Amino acid sequence: MSVKNSALHLAGLMAATLFSSTALADELRLGLVLEPPHLDPTAGAAAAIDEVVYANLFEGLTRIDQNGAVQPSLATDWTISDDGTRYEFTLKEGVTFHDGTSFDAEDVKFSLDRARAEDSVNAQKGIFAPITKVEVLAPNKIAIEIANPQGNFLFNLGRGDAVIVAPESAETNQTNPVGTGPFKFVDWQQGSKVILEKNPDYVGDDVYLDRAIFTFISDPNAAQNAMLAGELDGFANFPAPETLEIFEADPRFNVVVGSTEGETILATNNKAEPFNDLRVRQAIAHVIDRQAIIDGAMFGYGTPIGTHFAPHHPYYVDLLDTYPRDLERAKALLAEAGYADGFKATLKLPPPTYARRGGQILAAQLREIGIDLELINVEWAQWLEDVFTNKDYDLTIVSHVEPFDIGIYANPDYYFQYDNKAFQDLIATLNVVTDDAEREKLAQDAQRILSEDAVNGYLFQLAKTGVWDARLSGMWPNSPVEGNDLTQVKWAE
């Protein structure tokens, strides 16, 4: 973009005179908004885990590239039976885990059986449910049988939840992660940074970086200062969108605005009163001014959504007009539900900018119909425990960044606590259909049900606002999966 005004241009030039990069030519210092609760992607829901380890430290049978396409990883190739229920994979040979233990088909069987076990703590356990058998055919051959054809099976095997771990180190991966990837774990300075270094024994394409340092900065002002002072080389998703013009005016930086899989929602506890009443949820939906939230919290970066689905996906259906902004209708619905004078509730807000700033705007909007929200700022670990795990909340704002994750609504124990048998049956059918036209119809029907039930307040699709050193290449402009794949990142020579 062009320089917006001379003041911004001057600010960029002044910062440039103070800038002195301390980064090594083979080192990348990347800022992240959230610190992960631990570093095992097979045992946690936080996307912050994958933002550090996906494709860098851990690998799966397949991997997802920056275009969202499935690529080989620990599996070099595969065959699929005619009925779509048996997959046979050929594995890379000579691969070792970072602790020196060998990788073979037994590790794949261990990982998949562990992920689908009754006592599994995998956050996406459902994607492994179709698996009926994992069979070792040879040290470099594995067969996976599924109950019914799955249109997204190879994609799901490329997600962070499906990475391959070793039985020798699986139990300690949360604090000392051991994978097969091109980078290995060195140190975690909790509250500050995670350090990875190049794996000299990696079997695969060589990476350019020798060292990657992930630094956690949730405060927008601190993030801006760290970038301008040369303390960081980039943010894959910068938390201060209001300052992007400064970086656009500064030739030292690239600003790249792309898309993510992040549906930003006003997540609602559907079992808590009064939100268990459809009329109350509909009233809230009639109040939400999405564009005001996008403009006020994200300075225009974001795409309004009317349901839990990414607008860039070919199956997306525009449902923004399901509940148009109508304060009188909202008040009437509250009165019908017995809340003519409104009510009080809590809104728990994790650290990201979209939540903290968006929560203030949303609270002001709901106040127009008598809903008085107490804003409670929580740290990410507390959000995961209170909201996601214990379901101790009324409302919260969060961005769900998992791709094609509409199926989470089919789990009545998920933290929304939405229990709709018709929706559950629809998703069960969608999961086994492979015909694209039929899958599209089912996915659109699912979107309509969620929108009409006003399960959550659907706000906007999170934009990816990347800011990084102009000398860097290989950074992803979009985020088809949660993660920061550094395998092709390098400095200009």
Secondary structure, DSSP 8 states (H G I E B T S, - for coil): -----HHHHHHHHHHHHH------TTEEEEEESS--S-S-TTS---HHHHHHHBTTTB--SEEE-TTS-EEESSEEEEEE-TTS-EEEEEE-SS-B-TTS-B--HHHHHHHHHHHHSTT---TTGGGGTTEEEEEEEETTEEEEEESS--TTHHHHHTSGGG----TTTGGGTTTS---SSSEEEEEEETTTEEEEEE-TT--SS--S-SEEEEEE---HHHHHHHHHTTS-SEESS-S-GGGHHHHHT-TTEEEEEEEEEEEEEEEE-TTSTTTTSHHHHHHHHHH--HHHHHHHHHTT-SEE-SSSS-TTSTT----TTSS---HHHHHHHHHHTT-TT-EEEEEEE-SSHHHHHHHHHHHHHHHTTTEEEEEEE--HHHHIIIIIIT---SEEEEEE-STT-GGGGG-TTSTT----HHHHHHHHHHHH---HHHHHHHHHHHHHHHHHTT-SEEEEEEEEEEEEETTEE---SSBSSSS---TT-EE--
